Amino acid sequence: MRIIDAHIHLWEKGKPRGSHRQEPYSAEQALADMDAAGVAGAVIQPPAWDPDSNAIAIEAARKHPARFAILGNFPLDAPDGIQRVESWKSQPGMLGLRYIFNEPRQRDWLTGREMDWLWSTAQRCGCPVALAAASFLPAIGTVAERFPDLRLLIDHLGVPLGAQGDDAFRQIPDLERLARYPNVAIKATGAPAYATDAYPYRSIHDRLRRIFDTFGPRRFFWGTDITKMPCTWRQGVTMFTEELPWLSAEDKTFVMGDALCDWICWKR
């Protein structure tokens, strides 16, 4: 089984918010940790706190193309945005885009026309877009419906930043409504941080199953966001591969890596 982590960060400077580790995390450190955990590859999401994080990710993917891919970003107010999207995937390892939408005006970006240039160009260029937009999940449906060939990924099970227990999963009805759009997938990333108990985090297993049953194995992607997890990378793996008996052997093949690679067209 090929294990691919859908969400990690690499950085050299800056201070992360919240519960992320505060020390820099390099490609070399990630590779050592991945090898110890049996993780074959990972998709880097360049973090906002390091302004050079896109370049760091590109260098990691250039050196290790079988181990790293990238969902990167650029400022959405850039005057050459369309041209950037058109050439985006020409960069080493760059397979798509990822943005955090958590401000009130960004709800309008999802429901209005201001960002049509982004959605339409990404759709035309086959450039998937990941969104951390837990407060605006219903609005993602507007984009999915208007741009049916644009592949969207919802970050972190749609869990609001810092939420745990029941509060972390109050958005499941919104996710269930989004699942009717075949171009929307879910990144099942960060799950251990949403639990209120210790490994194997049984307090959230039923919620994971409900979301999995809604999206199915080809639109439900395992991952960690390892630098803010309360567990080891290996435990992040075994939570899914050994502790969720409702995942069949075939399901695990898709959930743990194959489905993500298909979704973002990572030809490893």
N, C-alpha and C positions, 0 to 999 in steps of 0.2 A: 504494500500500500504506500503510495506516494503522499507524504505529508507536507502540505504547503500552508504556511501561516498567512492569513489574509490581511494582517495589519500589524506592522511594527514601525518604530521611529528610530532614526539615526540622527545624531547631532554632535557638534563640537563645542558650541557655546550657547549662551542664553540660559535662562532659568525656566523650566517647565512649570505650569500651573498645577495645582491640585496634588494628587498623590504620586505623580511620576517621580522616578528617581531623579535626583538633582544633578548627579554627575553626568558628563557626556557619555554617549553610548556609540561606539564605533562599529564599522562593518566587521572588523576583526573580532571584536568582542561578541557580536551577534553570531558570527560563524562558529566560534567556539561553543557558544551556548546552544546553537542549533544542532551541532554535531553531538553534543552530550545528550540532547533530548530526542534525537532521531528525526529532526525536522529537515527535510530536503531543500526547502526554499521558502522565501518570504517576500511579501509585497510591502515595499517601503512607502509610507505616507510621510512626506517631508513636513516636519512640524513648523509652526509659525514662529516659535521662539528663537529659531536660528535662521537668520536671513539667507544663509548659504546652504540651507538644507537640501534644496533641489540639486545643487551641484554635488553635494556629498553623496546623495543617492545615485546620481548618474555615474559618478566615479566608482561606487560600489558595484553597480550593475555592469559597468564596462569591464571591471576586473573579474567579476564572478557572474557571468550571464546566466548560468544554470542555477544560481542560488538566489539571485535578487531580481525582482521587477519593481516597477514604480507606478503609483498613481500620484502624480505631482500637481503643481498648482502654479499659477501666475496671477498678478493683480487683475481683478475683473474690470478695473477702470483703465486698463492699458489701452491706448489708442489703436494698437495693432492686434487686438484680441482675436479677430477672425483669422488673421494670418498665423498667429501663434498656434491656434488649434489645428489649422491645416497642416502645419509642420511638426506638431507636437510629438508624434510617434516616430519621428526620424532621430530623436535623441536616444542614446543607448539605454535600453531597459525601460523606456517610458511607454506605458501601455494605456494610460488614461489619466483622468483628472480626479481630484478630490478637494472638496470645499466644506467648510464649516459655516452653516447658516444658523445663527442664533440671535440675530438682532431683529427687531420688529420690521424694519424696512426690507429685510430679506424674505419675509413672507410674501411681500409683493413681487419679489423676483421670481417666486415659484408660481404665483397665480396670475401675474400680469405679463406684459410683453417686453419689459425692459431687457430681459436676458434671452430673448428669442435667438439672438445672434449666437449665443453660446450653445443652446440646446440644438438648434438646427445645424450648426457647423459640426458639432460633436457627432450628431446622428449621421450626417453625410460622410464624415471621415472615419466612422467606426471607432469612435473614441469613447469608451465607457466613462461614466461620471459617478463617483461615490459622494454621498452627502451625509454629513453629520447635522441633522436637522430635526432633532427629537421633538422640538416644540411645534414643528410645522408639518408633521407627517401627512395629514390629510391633503395639504397643498402639493405634496410630491405627486399625488395622483393626477393633478392637473397637467404636470409636465409629462408624466407617463402616457396619458391619454392623447395629448396633442402631438407627441413625438414617439410614436409606437416602435420605431426601430432604434431608439436611443436606449442603450443598456444602462440602467441605474442600479446602484448598490446603496443600501441603507446601512450606515455604520452602527456598530455596537448594539444590534438588536433593537435599535430605536430608543435605547434607554437614556433618559435625561442625565446630564453630567452630575456625578456624585450621588445618584440615587441608589438605594439598596432595598432589598426585600420587596414588599408589596408596591412601594412607590416606584421601584424600577420597572415594573411590568404593567403599570396602569394603561399603557399605550397599546396593549395587545389587540384590542378591537380595531384600532386604526391600522395596525399591521395586517390584520385579517382582511380589511377592506382593500388595502393596497395589493394584496396577493393576487387579486383578479387580473392585474395587469401583467402579462407574461414577460414584459421587459423590466420588471422590478425584482431584484434579489436582495437577500438579507445577509449581512456579515454577522455571524454569531461570534462576535469578538468581545473580549473583556468580561466574559461571563463570571469568572470567579469573584471579580470585584463587586458584583451585584448581590452576592449571597450574604446572609447574616450568620452562617455557620461555617465550620471548617471543611477542608477537603474530605470527601468529594463533592461538597456543596449540594447536598440532596435537597435543600430548601428551594432550589430553583429548577430542579429536574423536570417537574411537571410543566413549568412555564416554557422551558426549552422544547419539550415535546409538543406543546400546543402550537408554538411558532413553526417548528419543523413540520408538523402535520399540515399546516397551512401552506407553506411554501414548497415542501417536498425536497428530496435530496439534491436536486440539480439547481436549486436556488437558495441554498442554505449553506454558508461557507464558514468553516471553522477558522479561528484565529485567536490571538491573545491580546495584542497591545501590551507586550510582555513587560515593558518598563514601568507599568503601573499595577502589575498583578501582585496579589498577596500570596502567590505560590510559585513554584519553579516552572520552567517551561515544560519539563517532562510531565508534571502534574496537570498542566493545561492540556497536554495531549491525552493522557490516560483518563482524564475526566470524561472525554468523549469516546475514546476507543475501548475503555474497560468498564465504565460506570453507568452507561446508558444502554440497558439491555434491549430497548426498543429500536435501536439502530442496528439494522441487519449488516452483514458483512458487505453486501453490495452498497448499501446506504453509506457506510463509512468510506468506501472508496471515493464516492462523489463528495461527501461532506468534508473530508479531510484534505482535499486538494484537487481532484480531477475536475469537479464542477467549476471551481473558481478559475482554473486554467482555461477551461473552455469559455467561460463568460468574458474574460478579459483578453482572450486569444494569446495566452502565453505559451509559445511553442518551445518548451524546454528541451 
